[in-house]
Amino acid sequence: MAGRRARRSAPLGARFARLWLGTTASGLATWALPFVLGLGVLTRELSAAGLGVVLAARTAGFLLAVPVSGVLADRRSRRQVVLWAGLAAAVGSPVLALGLGRSVALMAAAAVVVGAGQGACRPAFQALVAEIVEPERRQAANAAIALSVRVVTLTAPALTALLAAVLSTTALLVGTGLVWLCAALVPPAGRHGVDTAAPRASFTREFGEGVREARRHPWFLAGLGALTTVIATGYSASSVVLPLVSRDRYGTEAVLAAALTAYTVGGLLGALVLTRWRPRVQGWTALGALACHGFVPLALLLPVHWTVVVAAYVVAGLGIELFNVPWFTATQREVAPDKLARVSSLDFLLSYGLAPVGLALIVPAIDAFGEYAVLGTCAVVCFLAPVAAMAVPTTRGFTRPTTSVPFPGRKR
């Protein structure tokens, strides 16, 4: 037992440090791009409508690439997928700069490529963690990656603004390409072996194998359903309503800025907690934390002091990381290693893919039923969806029943 604790607290090593640096670079480039494009709107090099087109194109590229990369990362080297994904985004970024002020169509085409690189690297990065890090240390590794993502989210706007004082928007766009180049070249190779001589099925069949693998894990389907529901309702509603509440109820945009910062700070705290703490009942703890997102639409609904709104965002940010880290760790532990990237791609495809749908439907719903009805419904759904997922027995520990046959090489 003492030896296991020592292994858990030991440094994660140089190979993980390279992986962490690569994921951090990809996160920095991903989060910086909207702010850099926003600067293009301020300098009148890009219209507001053009910004919407470019960001929508990036999202489309992300969603198209995620399932493809999941199959490729299981079919070939995960490191190779990260390399080509990062290089694609690195090449697309200067083309974005070339189109700035000249052609929105060119920028949109480049944004599809950048979004595809962003989406393609996500399942491969998840699978690389499982290849590089020992099972008992993966929660700490995932927490360290989550920590870097939150730090990047917190610092990317300020860093972009500081660099904008000395660099043009075109130079900043080229700079995001250099960051993507770091994400492509720095991560280490994993241990995923590929039999290149074996005959390959079609893409559809191989992706279907990933779906069937996901169905073998009821806790995964239940948790993914809860996560997708919370993002599509609570997250989308708060994204649309928070600016309005900040302006109309409190008379200042400062509440908007404070709430968004508080959400990131909450996520930062959650990642820090999970670098050390391992809940005994991981699944139910994670789902209970996910349900905390319901406090956000509830705070926006009620006539409370602005500090209550900010506190609700801290709790929601804390809760989402208390869910994410055990969720990723359990997926890396329970899913068959040769199907891990495909299952992870299904995770990203649904949880990220339905968020734009939620955003698109929230405004018509508010127009039809009113702000209070929509926020109240979203709050109830956010509280109940994770609780409903807990009814699935295997969600208690995010694990399959002990009677299941272990995969070769897995230590129980």
Contacts in CASP RR format, 6 or more apart in sequence:
PFRMAT RR
TARGET T0000
AUTHOR 0000-0000-0000
METHOD contacts of the structure
MODEL  1
MAGRRARRSAPLGARFARLWLGTTASGLATWALPFVLGLGVLTRELSAAG
LGVVLAARTAGFLLAVPVSGVLADRRSRRQVVLWAGLAAAVGSPVLALGL
GRSVALMAAAAVVVGAGQGACRPAFQALVAEIVEPERRQAANAAIALSVR
VVTLTAPALTALLAAVLSTTALLVGTGLVWLCAALVPPAGRHGVDTAAPR
ASFTREFGEGVREARRHPWFLAGLGALTTVIATGYSASSVVLPLVSRDRY
GTEAVLAAALTAYTVGGLLGALVLTRWRPRVQGWTALGALACHGFVPLAL
LLPVHWTVVVAAYVVAGLGIELFNVPWFTATQREVAPDKLARVSSLDFLL
SYGLAPVGLALIVPAIDAFGEYAVLGTCAVVCFLAPVAAMAVPTTRGFTR
PTTSVPFPGRKR
4 136 0 8 1.000
7 134 0 8 1.000
7 136 0 8 1.000
7 137 0 8 1.000
8 136 0 8 1.000
8 137 0 8 1.000
8 140 0 8 1.000
10 137 0 8 1.000
12 20 0 8 1.000
12 133 0 8 1.000
12 137 0 8 1.000
12 140 0 8 1.000
12 141 0 8 1.000
12 144 0 8 1.000
15 132 0 8 1.000
15 188 0 8 1.000
16 132 0 8 1.000
16 133 0 8 1.000
16 141 0 8 1.000
16 144 0 8 1.000
18 186 0 8 1.000
18 187 0 8 1.000
18 188 0 8 1.000
19 125 0 8 1.000
19 128 0 8 1.000
19 129 0 8 1.000
19 132 0 8 1.000
19 187 0 8 1.000
19 188 0 8 1.000
20 141 0 8 1.000
20 144 0 8 1.000
20 145 0 8 1.000
20 148 0 8 1.000
21 182 0 8 1.000
21 186 0 8 1.000
21 187 0 8 1.000
22 182 0 8 1.000
22 183 0 8 1.000
22 186 0 8 1.000
22 187 0 8 1.000
23 125 0 8 1.000
23 145 0 8 1.000
23 148 0 8 1.000
23 149 0 8 1.000
23 183 0 8 1.000
23 187 0 8 1.000
24 145 0 8 1.000
24 148 0 8 1.000
24 149 0 8 1.000
24 152 0 8 1.000
25 179 0 8 1.000
25 180 0 8 1.000
25 182 0 8 1.000
25 183 0 8 1.000
25 186 0 8 1.000
26 86 0 8 1.000
26 89 0 8 1.000
26 118 0 8 1.000
26 121 0 8 1.000
26 125 0 8 1.000
26 180 0 8 1.000
26 183 0 8 1.000
27 148 0 8 1.000
27 149 0 8 1.000
27 152 0 8 1.000
27 183 0 8 1.000
28 152 0 8 1.000
28 156 0 8 1.000
28 179 0 8 1.000
29 89 0 8 1.000
29 93 0 8 1.000
29 118 0 8 1.000
29 176 0 8 1.000
29 177 0 8 1.000
29 179 0 8 1.000
29 180 0 8 1.000
29 183 0 8 1.000
30 118 0 8 1.000
31 152 0 8 1.000
31 153 0 8 1.000
31 156 0 8 1.000
32 156 0 8 1.000
32 159 0 8 1.000
32 160 0 8 1.000
32 172 0 8 1.000
32 176 0 8 1.000
32 179 0 8 1.000
33 58 0 8 1.000
33 114 0 8 1.000
33 173 0 8 1.000
33 176 0 8 1.000
34 55 0 8 1.000
35 156 0 8 1.000
35 157 0 8 1.000
35 160 0 8 1.000
35 161 0 8 1.000
36 160 0 8 1.000
36 169 0 8 1.000
36 172 0 8 1.000
36 173 0 8 1.000
36 176 0 8 1.000
37 46 0 8 1.000
37 51 0 8 1.000
37 54 0 8 1.000
37 55 0 8 1.000
38 46 0 8 1.000
38 51 0 8 1.000
39 160 0 8 1.000
39 164 0 8 1.000
39 169 0 8 1.000
39 172 0 8 1.000
40 46 0 8 1.000
40 51 0 8 1.000
40 100 0 8 1.000
40 169 0 8 1.000
41 47 0 8 1.000
41 48 0 8 1.000
41 51 0 8 1.000
43 169 0 8 1.000
45 100 0 8 1.000
45 101 0 8 1.000
45 169 0 8 1.000
46 54 0 8 1.000
46 100 0 8 1.000
46 101 0 8 1.000
46 104 0 8 1.000
46 107 0 8 1.000
47 104 0 8 1.000
50 104 0 8 1.000
50 107 0 8 1.000
53 104 0 8 1.000
53 107 0 8 1.000
53 108 0 8 1.000
54 96 0 8 1.000
54 104 0 8 1.000
54 107 0 8 1.000
54 108 0 8 1.000
54 111 0 8 1.000
55 111 0 8 1.000
57 107 0 8 1.000
57 108 0 8 1.000
57 109 0 8 1.000
57 111 0 8 1.000
57 112 0 8 1.000
58 111 0 8 1.000
58 112 0 8 1.000
58 114 0 8 1.000
58 115 0 8 1.000
58 118 0 8 1.000
59 115 0 8 1.000
59 353 0 8 1.000
59 356 0 8 1.000
60 112 0 8 1.000
61 111 0 8 1.000
61 112 0 8 1.000
61 113 0 8 1.000
61 115 0 8 1.000
61 116 0 8 1.000
61 117 0 8 1.000
61 119 0 8 1.000
62 115 0 8 1.000
62 116 0 8 1.000
62 117 0 8 1.000
62 118 0 8 1.000
62 119 0 8 1.000
62 352 0 8 1.000
63 349 0 8 1.000
63 352 0 8 1.000
63 353 0 8 1.000
64 112 0 8 1.000
64 116 0 8 1.000
65 85 0 8 1.000
65 115 0 8 1.000
65 116 0 8 1.000
65 117 0 8 1.000
65 118 0 8 1.000
65 119 0 8 1.000
65 120 0 8 1.000
66 119 0 8 1.000
66 120 0 8 1.000
66 122 0 8 1.000
66 123 0 8 1.000
66 345 0 8 1.000
66 348 0 8 1.000
66 349 0 8 1.000
66 352 0 8 1.000
67 207 0 8 1.000
67 342 0 8 1.000
67 345 0 8 1.000
67 346 0 8 1.000
67 349 0 8 1.000
68 120 0 8 1.000
68 203 0 8 1.000
69 81 0 8 1.000
69 85 0 8 1.000
69 119 0 8 1.000
69 120 0 8 1.000
69 121 0 8 1.000
69 122 0 8 1.000
69 123 0 8 1.000
69 124 0 8 1.000
69 341 0 8 1.000
69 345 0 8 1.000
70 81 0 8 1.000
70 123 0 8 1.000
70 124 0 8 1.000
70 207 0 8 1.000
70 341 0 8 1.000
70 342 0 8 1.000
70 344 0 8 1.000
70 345 0 8 1.000
71 203 0 8 1.000
71 206 0 8 1.000
71 207 0 8 1.000
71 341 0 8 1.000
71 342 0 8 1.000
71 345 0 8 1.000
72 81 0 8 1.000
72 120 0 8 1.000
72 341 0 8 1.000
73 81 0 8 1.000
73 123 0 8 1.000
73 124 0 8 1.000
73 127 0 8 1.000
73 341 0 8 1.000
73 342 0 8 1.000
73 345 0 8 1.000
74 127 0 8 1.000
74 206 0 8 1.000
74 338 0 8 1.000
74 339 0 8 1.000
74 340 0 8 1.000
74 341 0 8 1.000
74 342 0 8 1.000
75 194 0 8 1.000
75 200 0 8 1.000
75 206 0 8 1.000
76 194 0 8 1.000
77 189 0 8 1.000
77 190 0 8 1.000
77 192 0 8 1.000
77 193 0 8 1.000
77 194 0 8 1.000
78 124 0 8 1.000
78 127 0 8 1.000
78 128 0 8 1.000
78 131 0 8 1.000
78 190 0 8 1.000
78 192 0 8 1.000
78 341 0 8 1.000
79 124 0 8 1.000
79 128 0 8 1.000
79 187 0 8 1.000
79 188 0 8 1.000
79 189 0 8 1.000
79 190 0 8 1.000
81 120 0 8 1.000
81 121 0 8 1.000
81 123 0 8 1.000
81 124 0 8 1.000
81 341 0 8 1.000
82 121 0 8 1.000
82 124 0 8 1.000
82 125 0 8 1.000
82 128 0 8 1.000
82 183 0 8 1.000
82 184 0 8 1.000
82 187 0 8 1.000
83 184 0 8 1.000
83 185 0 8 1.000
84 120 0 8 1.000
84 184 0 8 1.000
85 116 0 8 1.000
85 117 0 8 1.000
85 118 0 8 1.000
85 119 0 8 1.000
85 120 0 8 1.000
85 121 0 8 1.000
85 124 0 8 1.000
85 184 0 8 1.000
86 117 0 8 1.000
86 120 0 8 1.000
86 121 0 8 1.000
86 180 0 8 1.000
86 181 0 8 1.000
86 183 0 8 1.000
86 184 0 8 1.000
87 180 0 8 1.000
87 181 0 8 1.000
87 184 0 8 1.000
88 113 0 8 1.000
88 114 0 8 1.000
88 116 0 8 1.000
88 117 0 8 1.000
88 120 0 8 1.000
89 113 0 8 1.000
89 114 0 8 1.000
89 115 0 8 1.000
89 116 0 8 1.000
89 117 0 8 1.000
89 118 0 8 1.000
89 121 0 8 1.000
89 177 0 8 1.000
89 180 0 8 1.000
89 183 0 8 1.000
89 184 0 8 1.000
90 177 0 8 1.000
90 178 0 8 1.000
90 180 0 8 1.000
90 181 0 8 1.000
90 184 0 8 1.000
91 113 0 8 1.000
92 110 0 8 1.000
92 113 0 8 1.000
92 114 0 8 1.000
92 177 0 8 1.000
93 110 0 8 1.000
93 114 0 8 1.000
93 173 0 8 1.000
93 174 0 8 1.000
93 175 0 8 1.000
93 176 0 8 1.000
93 177 0 8 1.000
93 180 0 8 1.000
94 173 0 8 1.000
94 174 0 8 1.000
94 177 0 8 1.000
95 106 0 8 1.000
95 107 0 8 1.000
95 109 0 8 1.000
95 110 0 8 1.000
95 113 0 8 1.000
96 107 0 8 1.000
96 110 0 8 1.000
96 111 0 8 1.000
96 114 0 8 1.000
96 173 0 8 1.000
97 169 0 8 1.000
97 170 0 8 1.000
97 171 0 8 1.000
97 173 0 8 1.000
97 174 0 8 1.000
98 106 0 8 1.000
98 110 0 8 1.000
99 106 0 8 1.000
99 107 0 8 1.000
99 110 0 8 1.000
100 107 0 8 1.000
100 169 0 8 1.000
100 170 0 8 1.000
100 173 0 8 1.000
114 180 0 8 1.000
117 180 0 8 1.000
119 348 0 8 1.000
121 183 0 8 1.000
122 344 0 8 1.000
122 345 0 8 1.000
122 348 0 8 1.000
123 341 0 8 1.000
123 342 0 8 1.000
123 344 0 8 1.000
123 345 0 8 1.000
123 348 0 8 1.000
124 341 0 8 1.000
125 187 0 8 1.000
126 328 0 8 1.000
126 331 0 8 1.000
126 332 0 8 1.000
126 340 0 8 1.000
126 341 0 8 1.000
126 344 0 8 1.000
127 192 0 8 1.000
127 332 0 8 1.000
127 340 0 8 1.000
127 341 0 8 1.000
127 344 0 8 1.000
128 187 0 8 1.000
128 190 0 8 1.000
129 138 0 8 1.000
129 141 0 8 1.000
129 142 0 8 1.000
129 145 0 8 1.000
129 328 0 8 1.000
129 332 0 8 1.000
130 138 0 8 1.000
130 332 0 8 1.000
130 333 0 8 1.000
130 337 0 8 1.000
130 340 0 8 1.000
131 190 0 8 1.000
131 191 0 8 1.000
131 192 0 8 1.000
132 188 0 8 1.000
132 190 0 8 1.000
132 191 0 8 1.000
133 141 0 8 1.000
135 332 0 8 1.000
135 333 0 8 1.000
135 411 0 8 1.000
138 329 0 8 1.000
138 332 0 8 1.000
138 333 0 8 1.000
139 274 0 8 1.000
139 278 0 8 1.000
139 325 0 8 1.000
139 326 0 8 1.000
139 329 0 8 1.000
140 275 0 8 1.000
142 274 0 8 1.000
142 324 0 8 1.000
142 325 0 8 1.000
142 328 0 8 1.000
142 329 0 8 1.000
142 332 0 8 1.000
143 271 0 8 1.000
143 272 0 8 1.000
143 274 0 8 1.000
143 275 0 8 1.000
143 325 0 8 1.000
144 271 0 8 1.000
144 275 0 8 1.000
146 267 0 8 1.000
146 270 0 8 1.000
146 271 0 8 1.000
146 274 0 8 1.000
146 321 0 8 1.000
146 324 0 8 1.000
146 325 0 8 1.000
147 268 0 8 1.000
147 271 0 8 1.000
147 272 0 8 1.000
147 275 0 8 1.000
149 271 0 8 1.000
150 264 0 8 1.000
150 266 0 8 1.000
150 267 0 8 1.000
150 268 0 8 1.000
150 271 0 8 1.000
150 321 0 8 1.000
151 268 0 8 1.000
153 264 0 8 1.000
154 261 0 8 1.000
154 264 0 8 1.000
154 265 0 8 1.000
154 268 0 8 1.000
160 172 0 8 1.000
163 172 0 8 1.000
164 172 0 8 1.000
192 337 0 8 1.000
192 338 0 8 1.000
200 206 0 8 1.000
201 209 0 8 1.000
206 342 0 8 1.000
207 342 0 8 1.000
208 342 0 8 1.000
209 339 0 8 1.000
209 342 0 8 1.000
210 339 0 8 1.000
210 342 0 8 1.000
210 343 0 8 1.000
210 346 0 8 1.000
211 342 0 8 1.000
211 346 0 8 1.000
213 335 0 8 1.000
213 336 0 8 1.000
213 339 0 8 1.000
213 342 0 8 1.000
213 343 0 8 1.000
214 220 0 8 1.000
214 221 0 8 1.000
214 224 0 8 1.000
214 335 0 8 1.000
214 343 0 8 1.000
214 346 0 8 1.000
215 221 0 8 1.000
216 400 0 8 1.000
217 334 0 8 1.000
217 335 0 8 1.000
217 394 0 8 1.000
217 400 0 8 1.000
218 392 0 8 1.000
218 393 0 8 1.000
218 394 0 8 1.000
218 395 0 8 1.000
219 283 0 8 1.000
219 330 0 8 1.000
219 334 0 8 1.000
219 392 0 8 1.000
219 394 0 8 1.000
219 395 0 8 1.000
219 397 0 8 1.000
219 398 0 8 1.000
219 399 0 8 1.000
219 400 0 8 1.000
220 330 0 8 1.000
220 331 0 8 1.000
220 334 0 8 1.000
220 335 0 8 1.000
220 343 0 8 1.000
220 398 0 8 1.000
221 392 0 8 1.000
222 388 0 8 1.000
222 389 0 8 1.000
222 391 0 8 1.000
222 392 0 8 1.000
222 394 0 8 1.000
222 395 0 8 1.000
223 287 0 8 1.000
223 327 0 8 1.000
223 386 0 8 1.000
223 389 0 8 1.000
223 395 0 8 1.000
224 346 0 8 1.000
224 347 0 8 1.000
224 350 0 8 1.000
224 351 0 8 1.000
225 350 0 8 1.000
225 385 0 8 1.000
225 389 0 8 1.000
226 287 0 8 1.000
226 290 0 8 1.000
226 385 0 8 1.000
226 386 0 8 1.000
226 388 0 8 1.000
226 389 0 8 1.000
227 290 0 8 1.000
227 323 0 8 1.000
227 327 0 8 1.000
227 351 0 8 1.000
228 350 0 8 1.000
228 351 0 8 1.000
228 354 0 8 1.000
229 381 0 8 1.000
229 382 0 8 1.000
229 385 0 8 1.000
230 290 0 8 1.000
230 291 0 8 1.000
230 293 0 8 1.000
230 294 0 8 1.000
230 381 0 8 1.000
230 382 0 8 1.000
230 385 0 8 1.000
230 386 0 8 1.000
231 351 0 8 1.000
231 352 0 8 1.000
231 354 0 8 1.000
231 355 0 8 1.000
232 354 0 8 1.000
232 355 0 8 1.000
232 357 0 8 1.000
232 358 0 8 1.000
233 297 0 8 1.000
233 358 0 8 1.000
233 377 0 8 1.000
233 378 0 8 1.000
233 381 0 8 1.000
233 382 0 8 1.000
234 293 0 8 1.000
234 294 0 8 1.000
234 296 0 8 1.000
234 297 0 8 1.000
234 378 0 8 1.000
234 379 0 8 1.000
234 381 0 8 1.000
234 382 0 8 1.000
235 293 0 8 1.000
235 355 0 8 1.000
236 355 0 8 1.000
236 358 0 8 1.000
236 359 0 8 1.000
236 361 0 8 1.000
236 362 0 8 1.000
237 297 0 8 1.000
237 300 0 8 1.000
237 362 0 8 1.000
237 374 0 8 1.000
237 375 0 8 1.000
237 378 0 8 1.000
238 296 0 8 1.000
238 297 0 8 1.000
238 300 0 8 1.000
239 359 0 8 1.000
239 362 0 8 1.000
240 359 0 8 1.000
240 362 0 8 1.000
240 363 0 8 1.000
240 366 0 8 1.000
241 297 0 8 1.000
241 300 0 8 1.000
241 362 0 8 1.000
241 366 0 8 1.000
241 371 0 8 1.000
241 374 0 8 1.000
241 375 0 8 1.000
242 256 0 8 1.000
242 259 0 8 1.000
242 260 0 8 1.000
242 300 0 8 1.000
243 253 0 8 1.000
243 256 0 8 1.000
244 371 0 8 1.000
245 255 0 8 1.000
245 300 0 8 1.000
245 309 0 8 1.000
246 252 0 8 1.000
246 253 0 8 1.000
246 254 0 8 1.000
246 255 0 8 1.000
246 256 0 8 1.000
246 259 0 8 1.000
247 253 0 8 1.000
247 256 0 8 1.000
249 303 0 8 1.000
250 306 0 8 1.000
255 306 0 8 1.000
255 309 0 8 1.000
255 310 0 8 1.000
258 306 0 8 1.000
258 310 0 8 1.000
259 309 0 8 1.000
259 310 0 8 1.000
259 313 0 8 1.000
260 313 0 8 1.000
262 310 0 8 1.000
262 311 0 8 1.000
262 313 0 8 1.000
262 314 0 8 1.000
262 317 0 8 1.000
263 313 0 8 1.000
263 314 0 8 1.000
263 316 0 8 1.000
263 317 0 8 1.000
264 317 0 8 1.000
265 314 0 8 1.000
265 317 0 8 1.000
266 313 0 8 1.000
266 314 0 8 1.000
266 315 0 8 1.000
266 316 0 8 1.000
266 317 0 8 1.000
266 318 0 8 1.000
266 319 0 8 1.000
266 321 0 8 1.000
267 317 0 8 1.000
267 318 0 8 1.000
267 319 0 8 1.000
267 320 0 8 1.000
267 321 0 8 1.000
268 321 0 8 1.000
269 314 0 8 1.000
269 318 0 8 1.000
269 321 0 8 1.000
270 317 0 8 1.000
270 318 0 8 1.000
270 319 0 8 1.000
270 321 0 8 1.000
270 322 0 8 1.000
270 325 0 8 1.000
271 321 0 8 1.000
271 325 0 8 1.000
273 318 0 8 1.000
273 322 0 8 1.000
274 321 0 8 1.000
274 322 0 8 1.000
274 325 0 8 1.000
274 326 0 8 1.000
279 285 0 8 1.000
279 286 0 8 1.000
279 326 0 8 1.000
281 396 0 8 1.000
281 397 0 8 1.000
282 326 0 8 1.000
282 330 0 8 1.000
282 397 0 8 1.000
282 398 0 8 1.000
283 326 0 8 1.000
283 330 0 8 1.000
283 395 0 8 1.000
283 396 0 8 1.000
283 397 0 8 1.000
283 398 0 8 1.000
284 390 0 8 1.000
284 395 0 8 1.000
284 396 0 8 1.000
284 397 0 8 1.000
285 322 0 8 1.000
285 326 0 8 1.000
286 322 0 8 1.000
286 323 0 8 1.000
286 326 0 8 1.000
286 327 0 8 1.000
286 398 0 8 1.000
287 323 0 8 1.000
287 386 0 8 1.000
287 387 0 8 1.000
287 389 0 8 1.000
287 390 0 8 1.000
287 395 0 8 1.000
288 319 0 8 1.000
288 323 0 8 1.000
288 386 0 8 1.000
288 387 0 8 1.000
288 390 0 8 1.000
289 318 0 8 1.000
289 319 0 8 1.000
289 320 0 8 1.000
289 322 0 8 1.000
289 323 0 8 1.000
290 319 0 8 1.000
290 320 0 8 1.000
290 322 0 8 1.000
290 323 0 8 1.000
290 386 0 8 1.000
291 382 0 8 1.000
291 383 0 8 1.000
291 385 0 8 1.000
291 386 0 8 1.000
291 387 0 8 1.000
292 315 0 8 1.000
292 316 0 8 1.000
292 317 0 8 1.000
292 318 0 8 1.000
292 319 0 8 1.000
293 316 0 8 1.000
293 317 0 8 1.000
293 319 0 8 1.000
293 320 0 8 1.000
293 382 0 8 1.000
294 316 0 8 1.000
294 378 0 8 1.000
294 379 0 8 1.000
294 382 0 8 1.000
294 383 0 8 1.000
295 312 0 8 1.000
295 315 0 8 1.000
295 316 0 8 1.000
295 379 0 8 1.000
296 312 0 8 1.000
296 313 0 8 1.000
296 316 0 8 1.000
296 379 0 8 1.000
296 382 0 8 1.000
297 375 0 8 1.000
297 376 0 8 1.000
297 378 0 8 1.000
297 379 0 8 1.000
297 382 0 8 1.000
298 312 0 8 1.000
298 375 0 8 1.000
298 376 0 8 1.000
298 379 0 8 1.000
299 308 0 8 1.000
299 309 0 8 1.000
299 311 0 8 1.000
299 312 0 8 1.000
300 309 0 8 1.000
300 375 0 8 1.000
301 372 0 8 1.000
301 375 0 8 1.000
301 376 0 8 1.000
301 379 0 8 1.000
302 308 0 8 1.000
326 398 0 8 1.000
327 398 0 8 1.000
330 397 0 8 1.000
330 398 0 8 1.000
330 399 0 8 1.000
331 340 0 8 1.000
331 343 0 8 1.000
331 344 0 8 1.000
331 347 0 8 1.000
332 340 0 8 1.000
333 399 0 8 1.000
334 398 0 8 1.000
334 399 0 8 1.000
334 400 0 8 1.000
335 343 0 8 1.000
336 407 0 8 1.000
337 407 0 8 1.000
362 374 0 8 1.000
365 374 0 8 1.000
366 374 0 8 1.000
389 395 0 8 1.000
390 396 0 8 1.000
394 400 0 8 1.000
394 401 0 8 1.000
406 412 0 8 1.000
END
